[in-house]
Amino acid sequence: MKALSEMTGTELESLLAKLKEELEEAEEEKMYVLGQTGIHLPGATVRKYEAEISELKQRIAEVEEMLRAKKE
C-alpha cells in the first residue's frame, strides 16, 4: 500500500470511506458479541475490540488530516 503522502485526493477519500466502513463493522460486531447475555468473555476479547476500534479511529484521523493538507 502506498504511503498516505503519495496518495491522490481521490485515493485518500476512497481509503477514508473504507476505514469508516471497517470501523462501523467493528463497532457493530463488538456490540453484538459483548451484548450477548449468559456468555462469559475473557477480558482479552474486550481489549481486542477496543484496540481494533482505536487503531481504526487513529487511521481515519490520519487520512482526514492528509486530505485537509492536500486541499490547502
Secondary structure by P-SEA (a helix, b strand, c coil): ccccccccaaaaaaaaaaaaaaaaaaaaaaaaaaacccccccaaaaaaaaaaaaaaaaaaaaaaaaaaaaac
